[in-house]
Amino acid sequence: MSFEDRPESAGGDGAAESGERDERVLNSVGCLLAVAGVLIAAAYAMPRAEYSYDGGFEDQDTDWSTVLVELPLILLAGFAVPPLTWAAATRRLRPWAAALVCLAVVALGLWGLDAVWHPKQGPDPGYGPGI
């Protein structure tokens, strides 16, 4: 039952105000999910790509495709996927079930990213920074 299909109460605008408040809360959750998604994506991807933008010894291994293409796309996906999943899930499910769906989609996305994305890493950990 959508917001427009709900019957109005005999008391006046109380039900309409409550419905508007519920819509604002649901929209706020979507915005919070966008921020949380980009923070989770950054916390996951930035340490893995550190060698790509640090470049190692004298910046000889700086990987600009990782820095300029892959990381921004990962952050964009982290920003867009959770609120879009939330918006799609809240149309059919209760908010708590939609939150579980969002959590599952983020977990599957991180798992898929881990399975596919392998940025350049430093040499063998036995090599130290030198003298």
N, C-alpha and C positions, 0 to 999 in steps of 0.2 A: 504494500500500500504506500503510495508516494505521498508527499506533503500536500499536493493539490487534492488528492482523493479523500483526505481525512475530513470527517464531518466536524462542523463547528459546534462548539458547546453553546448551550442556551445562555450561559453567563456572559457572553460577549467575546472580547478579544483575548481572553486568557489562554485558550487553546492555540490560537494563532501565534501569540507571543512565545508560548512554550515551544511550539514547532520551529519558530525562527531561531530561538536560542539553541535548540538541538541541532539545527542546520549549521549554525555558527560553530558549535563545538566540534561537529564532524569535519568542517572545513579547517578548523584550527589543528585538529589531529593530522590532517593531510599535510599541512605546512610543517608541522613538527616532524612528521615522517620524512619529508624532503630533506630537512636539515640533518636529521639523524642518519639518513641514507648516505648523504655526501660525506659526513664525518666517518662513518663506518668504512666507506669505500676508500677514503683517504688514509685511514689508519691501517687498512689492509694493503693498499697498493704502494704507498710512498716508501715504506721500508724495503719492500721487494725491489723497487726501482731505484734505490738510493745509489747504487753503483753506476747506473745509467746516466744520472745527472751529475754525480760527483766526478766520474771519469777516471778514477784511479790515478796512477802515476802520471803527472803532468797533463792531466785531462786527455790522455791518448785514447781512452775507451768511452768517451762521452757518446751516448747513443741518442741522437736528436729525434729519431722517430719515436722512441719511447717517451721522451720528454714532451714533444710537441703534438703527438697524435694519440698514443695509447693512453697515457695518464689522463688527458682531458676527456677522452671518451669514457673511461672508467668512472671518472667523477661525474660526468653528465648522466651516465646510467644510474649511478648511486643517487643522484638528485631526482631523476625522473621516474624510475621504476617503483619505488615504494608508494608515492602518492597516487600514481596511476593504478596500481594494484588495489590500493585502499578505495579509490573512487569506484572501480569496477566491482570490488567485493561488497561494498556497503549497499549497492543497488539490490543485491539478492540476499545478503546475510546480515545477521545482527553484528553490532560493532565488535564484540569480543571475538566472534568467529572471523570477521574481516581482519582483525589484528593478527590472528593466528595464520591466516593466509598470507598476509604481508611478511610475517616472520619467516614462513616457509619459502616464499619466493626470494627473499634476500639471502637466506641460507643456500638455496639452490644456485642462485647467481654467483655467490662467492665460491661455492664448490666448483661450478663450471669455469670460473675465472682461474681458479687454482689448477684445474686440469688442463687448461689450454694456454694460459699466458705464462711464458717463461722469459722474463727480461734477462739481459746479460748480467752475469755475476762476476765478482772479482776472481782472481786466481786462487789456487789452492790455499786453504786457510793456514797451511804451514808456513807460507811466506809472510814475514812480518813487515812492518813499516820501514825497516832498515835500521841503520845504526843511529 
